[in-house]
Amino acid sequence: MQRQAAQGKPNKYGVYKKIKKHWQFYLLVFAPLLYIAIFKYVPMFGVLIAFKEYNVVQGVFGSPWVGFKYFKQFFDTPFFWQYIKNTLGITLYGLIVGFPAPIVLALALNEIRNGWFKKSVQMVTYAPYFISTVIMVSIIIVNLSPHVGLFSNILTAFGVEPVDLMGKPELFKSIYVWSDVWQYTGYGAIIYIAALSGVNPDLYEAAKVDGATRLQKIVHIDIPSLVPVTVILLILNLGNVMSLGFEKIYLMQNPLNQTASEVISTYVYKVGLLGANFSFSAAIGLFNSVVNFVLLIVVNTAAKKLSSTSLW
């Protein structure tokens, strides 16, 4: 029994020996772990200011407690539901349109047999990902300008009066989402292309012998092979529903489209940070994180029940 207990316990000298032997690998792991600890876990103590009347002089621990004062202040904001509606509307619109786009592109590229054409399409669709947010918004604004934009020139050529598309609130969501589709579809397709490259070629040969059409191969071989990756990415995306990107939204805003473009992140920046109300901004950020965390658990649980794939 003592020998079995000794065998069950990890040998600390053996562990030290392994670390000493493979110290290069442990050094590589140590750097990202240190980064996560310093920039992800240590700042979590800052969440305390969401429940305090934070004062820079008194510091985080010296500032007085105010409980849920700033959460209530956020919920009592006159446009609270408008900000929630805009945030969820843009995010869900982006998921419905943008999430299937990389899958469709990956399936289409997988069917291309011409290597040169396939690489060219991949390069053209992947290149927009490297455009910075500022440059991307500049391209959008210039092309949609009612005076010098490409669309205005096309409308003028057909005898139609140019329209300020960026000034129409009802078009803001579509402009934001479809520009994201153009920019990120090629990059998002990479993981699906990698998954398709791992499909056993014997399955395609068997399908060919059985007389399956190209569409039947996609439905019965390609799509099932993408299900595990798709479920994981869908869980992660749904777990970030409230975390809509700030930079692009803020740069695309103007006084005419603000009713549709004001989301939680831009509101936090304007009221919390520009106004130096750090407790208020921290409270809203914590609210977002809690909602995302709950959604992540719910979606992961549902995925685990409906399929064998989940995050945990």
Secondary structure, DSSP 8 states (H G I E B T S, - for coil): -HHHHHHHS--HHHHHHHHHHTHHHHHHHHHHHHHHIIIIIGGGGGGGGGGB--BTTTHHHHS-B-TTHHHHHHHT-TTHHHHHHHHHHHHHHHHHHHTHHHHHHHHHHHT---HHHHHHHHHHHHGGGGS-HHHHHHHHHHHT-TTT-HHHHHHHHTT-----GGG-HHHHHHHHHHHHHHHHHHHHHHHHHHHHHTS-HHHHHHHHHTT--HHHHIIIIIHHHHHHHHHHHHHHHHTTTT---SHHHHHH--TTTHHHH--HHHHIIIIIITTT-HHHHHHHHHHHHHHHHHHHHHHHHHHHHHSS----
